[in-house]
Amino acid sequence: MKIESSDLPDLGDEKGIFAFAMTFNGYEAFGSFDAAAKSAVQQRRESLDDVRNELFMAARASRHGDSDAYLAKYEELLPHLTRFLSK
């Protein structure tokens, strides 16, 4: 899925951020749960897929842990998302 800067939700949009995070499937993109988790922990941020995977994994963890930690992760990753989308 190609994304544009206009697809990025506002920082306060909890549902929009979660929905955006779920538009990327790190398990498929990286081949397995383990590979996606390892990549997210490494925080490589060398590609748009790296950054989207990190957000995806944070959103999945937040869902399972019943937390909103994915919101802080989105705020942290937003400059990286913007950087890749402006290329």
C-alpha positions in Angstrom: 0.0 0.0 0.0 1.4 3.3 -1.0 0.9 6.0 1.6 1.1 9.8 1.3 1.7 12.4 4.0 -2.0 13.1 4.0 -2.6 9.5 5.2 -0.8 10.2 8.5 -3.2 10.7 11.4 -3.0 13.6 13.7 -1.2 13.0 17.0 -4.4 13.1 19.1 -6.3 10.7 16.9 -6.0 7.5 18.9 -8.3 5.4 16.6 -6.8 6.9 13.4 -3.3 6.1 14.6 -4.2 2.5 15.5 -6.0 2.0 12.2 -3.0 3.4 10.3 -0.6 1.1 12.2 -2.8 -1.9 11.1 -2.5 -1.0 7.4 0.9 -2.6 7.6 1.4 -6.2 8.4 4.9 -6.7 9.8 4.5 -10.5 10.0 4.0 -10.7 6.3 6.5 -8.0 5.4 9.3 -9.5 7.5 8.3 -13.2 7.1 7.3 -14.1 10.6 6.4 -12.7 14.0 10.0 -13.3 15.3 11.6 -11.4 12.4 9.1 -8.5 12.7 9.7 -8.4 16.5 13.5 -8.5 16.1 13.4 -5.7 13.5 11.2 -3.5 15.7 13.4 -4.0 18.7 16.5 -3.0 16.7 14.8 0.3 15.6 16.8 0.3 12.4 14.6 3.0 10.8 16.5 2.6 7.5 13.3 2.2 5.4 9.7 3.1 5.5 8.9 -0.6 6.1 11.2 -0.6 9.2 9.4 2.4 10.6 5.9 1.1 9.8 6.8 -2.3 11.3 8.0 -0.6 14.5 4.6 1.1 14.8 2.7 -2.0 13.8 4.5 -4.0 16.6 3.9 -1.3 19.1 0.2 -1.2 18.2 -0.1 -5.0 18.5 1.7 -5.0 21.9 -0.6 -2.2 23.1 -3.7 -4.1 22.0 -2.5 -7.2 23.9 -1.4 -5.3 26.9 -4.4 -3.0 26.9 -2.3 0.1 26.9 -1.9 3.2 24.7 1.9 3.0 24.4 1.5 3.0 20.6 0.6 6.7 20.8 4.0 7.6 22.2 5.6 5.4 19.6 3.7 7.1 16.8 4.8 10.5 18.1 8.4 9.2 18.2 8.2 7.8 14.7 6.3 10.6 13.0 9.4 12.5 11.9 10.8 9.3 10.4 7.5 8.6 8.6 7.4 12.1 7.2 11.1 11.8 6.1 10.4 8.7 4.0 7.2 10.1 2.6 8.8 13.3 1.4 11.3 11.4 -0.8 
